[in-house]
Amino acid sequence: MATSHTRFVELEWIMAMPFTQGEQLVLRHLISGESSEEIAAALDWPLQAVRNCTHTLITWVLDELGESGRTPSEYLPAPPPFA
């Protein structure tokens, strides 16, 4: 229960950040697990516009992790082994 509550609080904090309206729309779709292509189709946007927003959001996340002394690898599963 604590984990889902913590995740919900983190999502609220992230959504309260001063992102542009477009970045907020893309973020909501990303949180839902949609791909860039699915987001572009849902919003009727060019794929490049979605990718630009995604790039901005990823850069922000990495900056936030770096400032807090954390690394993405602490929170992500290990990549699959090379075949």
C-alpha positions, 0 to 999 in steps of 0.5 A: 500500500505504501508503494502505490501511495508513494508513487501516486504522490510522486505522480502528483508532484510531477504533474504539478511541475511547470510543463507546457500544456503539450508536455502535460498532455504527452506525460499523461499519455506516457503514464498510461503506457502509450507509445509515441506513435499512439500518443501522436494518433490520439492527439492528432499531432505530428510524431515529431512534436510528440517526440520533442515533448518526450525528449524534454520530459526525459531530460527533466527526469534525468536532471532531477535524478542527477540533482538528487544523487540517484541514477535511473538504473536504481529504478529500472529493470536490467536491460535484456542480455545481448543475443 
